[in-house]
């Protein structure tokens, strides 16, 4: 139970830290879209590295086909909200 609570707190803190870092990057670059893109690409590359290190199996197209479009749309649009908060 304590581990789950610490994991939740860590996740919340990481979101706040990421927003602060992206806001700082935006101020340095003078561009919210470029800061958001750099953050997105950095996060994507990090996640790919984590997946490779964990030796996760590749997803199958059959599994992707079973997922409904609204689930994909909701999952894909969530990260873009940070861009609008920076503008």
N, CA and C of each residue as an Amber inpcrd file, in Angstrom:
protein
   261
   0.8280000  -1.2010000   0.0000000   0.0000000   0.0000000   0.0000000
   0.8720000   1.2650000   0.0000000   1.9090000   1.2510000   0.8200000
   2.8030000   2.4040000   0.8840000   3.5270000   2.6020000  -0.4470000
   3.9110000   1.4860000  -1.0910000   4.5760000   1.5850000  -2.3880000
   3.7010000   2.2320000  -3.4350000   2.4120000   1.8840000  -3.4320000
   1.4750000   2.4870000  -4.3880000   1.3100000   3.9740000  -4.1240000
   1.2550000   4.3440000  -2.8590000   1.1100000   5.7590000  -2.5180000
   2.3390000   6.5410000  -2.9580000   3.5220000   5.9750000  -2.7160000
   4.7530000   6.6540000  -3.1380000   4.8410000   6.7540000  -4.6520000
   4.3900000   5.7210000  -5.3390000   4.3730000   5.7540000  -6.7970000
   3.4380000   6.8530000  -7.2970000   2.2870000   6.9860000  -6.6770000
   1.3440000   8.0440000  -7.0550000   1.9010000   9.4310000  -6.8110000
   2.5370000   9.6130000  -5.6650000   3.1470000  10.9110000  -5.3500000
   4.2770000  11.2040000  -6.3420000   5.0910000  10.1960000  -6.6340000
   6.1820000  10.3770000  -7.5920000   5.6670000  10.7590000  -8.9680000
   4.5750000  10.1260000  -9.3890000   3.9920000  10.4590000 -10.6940000
   3.4900000  11.9000000 -10.7120000   2.8400000  12.3150000  -9.6330000
   2.3450000  13.6860000  -9.5580000   3.4670000  14.7050000  -9.5690000
   4.5210000  14.4110000  -8.8280000   5.6690000  15.3160000  -8.7800000
   6.3380000  15.3970000 -10.1500000   6.4290000  14.2620000 -10.8380000
   7.0930000  14.2690000 -12.1460000   6.3350000  15.1280000 -13.1510000
   5.0210000  15.1530000 -13.0740000   4.2240000  15.9930000 -13.9790000
   4.5220000  17.4660000 -13.7110000   4.5710000  17.8400000 -12.4470000
   4.8450000  19.2370000 -12.0900000   6.2570000  19.6310000 -12.5240000
   7.2240000  18.7600000 -12.2640000   8.6070000  19.0480000 -12.6450000
   8.7230000  19.1920000 -14.1600000   8.0380000  18.3100000 -14.9030000
   8.1000000  18.4030000 -16.3580000   7.5170000  19.7340000 -16.8450000
   6.4230000  20.1650000 -16.2600000   5.8200000  21.4290000 -16.6730000
   6.7490000  22.6090000 -16.3980000   7.4270000  22.5680000 -15.2530000
   8.3750000  23.6410000 -14.9230000   9.5410000  23.6480000 -15.9120000
  10.0540000  22.4680000 -16.2290000  11.1730000  22.3910000 -17.1750000
  10.7750000  22.8540000 -18.5740000   9.5790000  22.4830000 -19.0080000
   9.1250000  22.9010000 -20.3350000   8.8660000  24.4110000 -20.3530000
   8.3350000  24.9410000 -19.2630000   8.1190000  26.3910000 -19.1940000
   9.4530000  27.1340000 -19.2440000  10.4500000  26.5800000 -18.5760000
  11.7810000  27.1830000 -18.6080000  12.3770000  27.1040000 -20.0160000
  12.1870000  25.9690000 -20.6640000  12.6650000  25.8100000 -22.0320000
  11.9520000  26.7820000 -22.9650000  10.6600000  26.9680000 -22.7490000
   9.8920000  27.9230000 -23.5580000  10.4460000  29.3290000 -23.4040000
  10.7680000  29.6940000 -22.1660000  11.3170000  31.0330000 -21.9240000
  12.6770000  31.1810000 -22.6000000  13.4830000  30.1280000 -22.5620000
  14.8160000  30.1780000 -23.1850000  14.7270000  30.2740000 -24.7010000
  13.8070000  29.4930000 -25.2730000  13.6650000  29.4620000 -26.7290000
  12.8070000  30.5960000 -27.2610000  11.9160000  31.0910000 -26.4220000
  10.9730000  32.1040000 -26.8710000   9.8730000  31.5330000 -27.7460000
   9.6490000  30.2280000 -27.6430000   8.6630000  29.5740000 -28.4990000
   8.0320000  28.3900000 -27.7720000   6.7310000  28.4850000 -27.5150000
   6.0180000  27.3800000 -26.8700000   5.9450000  26.1420000 -27.7690000
   5.6660000  26.2900000 -29.0680000   5.6030000  25.0920000 -29.9090000
   6.9270000  24.3170000 -29.9620000   8.0610000  25.0300000 -30.0590000
   9.3510000  24.3450000 -30.1050000   9.6600000  23.6730000 -28.7740000
   9.3280000  24.3280000 -27.6870000   9.5560000  23.7300000 -26.3700000
   8.7180000  22.4690000 -26.2050000   7.4660000  22.5190000 -26.6520000
   6.5970000  21.3460000 -26.5580000   7.1120000  20.2130000 -27.4320000
   7.5840000  20.5390000 -28.6270000   8.1190000  19.5070000 -29.5190000
   9.3600000  18.8440000 -28.9240000  10.2690000  19.6400000 -28.3940000
  11.4800000  19.0890000 -27.7890000  11.1170000  18.1930000 -26.6060000
  10.1740000  18.6200000 -25.7920000   9.7320000  17.8140000 -24.6570000
   9.1000000  16.5130000 -25.1220000   8.2790000  16.5920000 -26.1420000
   7.5990000  15.4090000 -26.6600000   8.6000000  14.4080000 -27.2430000
   9.5350000  14.8970000 -28.0510000  10.5330000  14.0160000 -28.6660000
  11.4220000  13.3900000 -27.5810000  11.8370000  14.1870000 -26.6130000
  12.6500000  13.6590000 -25.5160000  11.9230000  12.5790000 -24.7310000
  10.6470000  12.8120000 -24.4440000   9.8540000  11.8180000 -23.7310000
   9.6430000  10.5530000 -24.5480000   9.4310000  10.7230000 -25.8440000
   9.2380000   9.5720000 -26.7310000  10.4960000   8.7130000 -26.7960000
  11.6490000   9.3600000 -26.9680000  12.9050000   8.6140000 -27.0290000
  13.2040000   7.9130000 -25.7020000  12.8990000   8.5750000 -24.6000000
  13.0940000   7.9570000 -23.2880000  12.1960000   6.7460000 -23.1200000
  10.9430000   6.8550000 -23.5440000  10.0220000   5.7330000 -23.4110000
  10.4440000   4.5610000 -24.2840000  10.9380000   4.8400000 -25.4830000
  11.4410000   3.7710000 -26.3480000  12.6070000   3.0550000 -25.6680000
  13.5140000   3.8260000 -25.0680000  14.6450000   3.2300000 -24.3580000
  14.1750000   2.3610000 -23.1910000  13.2040000   2.8430000 -22.4270000
  12.6660000   2.0640000 -21.2990000  12.0420000   0.7670000 -21.7940000
  11.2710000   0.8380000 -22.8610000  10.6360000  -0.3690000 -23.4210000
  11.6950000  -1.3700000 -23.8730000  12.7300000  -0.8780000 -24.5300000
  13.7970000  -1.7740000 -24.9870000  14.5440000  -2.3890000 -23.8040000
  14.8410000  -1.5930000 -22.7770000  15.5470000  -2.1150000 -21.6100000
  14.7050000  -3.1350000 -20.8350000  13.3870000  -2.9360000 -20.8280000
  12.4980000  -3.8740000 -20.1340000  12.2390000  -5.1190000 -20.9720000
  12.6920000  -5.0990000 -22.2130000  12.5150000  -6.2160000 -23.1440000
  11.0340000  -6.5830000 -23.3150000  10.2360000  -5.5500000 -23.4450000
   8.8060000  -5.7530000 -23.6840000   8.5970000  -6.3390000 -25.0790000
   7.6380000  -7.2490000 -25.2170000   7.3630000  -7.7770000 -26.5570000
   6.7050000  -6.7030000 -27.4280000   6.9070000  -6.8100000 -28.7270000
   6.2880000  -5.8670000 -29.6560000   4.7850000  -6.0770000 -29.6400000
   4.0250000  -4.9900000 -29.7880000   2.5730000  -5.1310000 -29.8390000
   2.1830000  -5.7380000 -31.1840000   1.1290000  -6.4870000 -31.1670000
   0.6600000  -7.1370000 -32.3850000  -0.4200000  -6.2990000 -33.0370000
  -0.4960000  -6.3620000 -34.3370000  -1.5240000  -5.6020000 -35.0490000
  -2.9160000  -6.0940000 -34.6850000  -3.0290000  -7.3590000 -34.2980000
  -4.3500000  -7.8580000 -33.8920000  -4.8050000  -7.1710000 -32.6180000
  -3.8720000  -6.9250000 -31.6940000  -4.2270000  -6.2220000 -30.4670000
  -4.6010000  -4.7800000 -30.7280000  -3.8920000  -4.1630000 -31.6350000
  -4.1940000  -2.7780000 -32.0030000  -5.5650000  -2.7070000 -32.6650000
  -5.8500000  -3.6810000 -33.5170000  -7.1350000  -3.6950000 -34.2260000
  -8.3060000  -3.8750000 -33.2670000  -8.0860000  -4.5460000 -32.1370000
  -9.1610000  -4.7670000 -31.1620000  -9.5160000  -3.4980000 -30.3950000
  -8.5880000  -2.5530000 -30.3360000  -8.8320000  -1.3190000 -29.5960000
  -9.7810000  -0.4260000 -30.3740000 -10.6340000   0.2650000 -29.6410000
 -11.5890000   1.1590000 -30.3080000 -10.9350000   2.5090000 -30.6110000
 -11.4170000   3.1840000 -31.6120000 -10.8810000   4.4790000 -32.0170000
 -10.9400000   5.5170000 -30.8920000 -12.0350000   5.6040000 -30.1240000
 -12.0450000   6.6130000 -29.0500000 -10.9090000   6.4230000 -28.0380000
 -10.5090000   5.1910000 -27.7790000  -9.3970000   4.9640000 -26.8510000
  -8.0960000   5.5080000 -27.4260000  -7.8630000   5.2830000 -28.7020000
  -6.6510000   5.7840000 -29.3410000  -6.6670000   7.3040000 -29.3770000
  -7.8050000   7.8690000 -29.6870000  -7.8970000   9.3270000 -29.7840000
  -7.6400000   9.9750000 -28.4280000  -8.2200000   9.4210000 -27.3670000
  -8.0160000   9.9800000 -26.0270000  -6.5640000   9.8430000 -25.5990000
  -5.9530000   8.7100000 -25.8780000  -4.5600000   8.4910000 -25.4820000
  -3.6130000   9.3850000 -26.2700000  -3.9060000   9.6140000 -27.5200000
  -3.0060000  10.4170000 -28.3590000  -3.1700000  11.9120000 -28.1360000
  -4.3120000  12.3530000 -27.6740000  -4.5180000  13.7890000 -27.5160000
  -4.1150000  14.2860000 -26.1400000  -3.9470000  13.4110000 -25.1720000
  -3.6320000  13.8390000 -23.8140000  -2.3390000  14.6370000 -23.7110000
  -1.2220000  14.2010000 -24.3150000   0.0190000  14.9720000 -24.1460000
  -0.0230000  16.3660000 -24.7550000  -0.8610000  16.5980000 -25.7300000
  -0.8760000  17.8970000 -26.4020000  -1.4310000  18.9990000 -25.5220000
  -2.0830000  18.6570000 -24.4130000  -2.6500000  19.6930000 -23.5580000
  -1.5680000  20.5410000 -22.9120000  -0.3540000  19.9960000 -22.7040000
   0.7070000  20.7850000 -22.0700000   1.1180000  21.9550000 -22.9500000
   1.0280000  21.8150000 -24.2730000   1.3810000  22.9140000 -25.1630000
   0.4810000  24.1180000 -24.9040000  -0.8050000  23.9030000 -24.7470000
  -1.7280000  25.0270000 -24.5900000  -1.5580000  25.7110000 -23.2450000
  -1.1130000  24.9920000 -22.2210000  -0.8790000  25.6200000 -20.9390000
   0.3440000  26.5260000 -20.9730000   1.2580000  26.2780000 -21.9030000
   2.4770000  27.0790000 -21.9790000   2.2830000  28.3570000 -22.7740000
   1.2860000  28.4090000 -23.6100000   1.1180000  29.5640000 -24.5040000
   0.6900000  30.8060000 -23.7550000
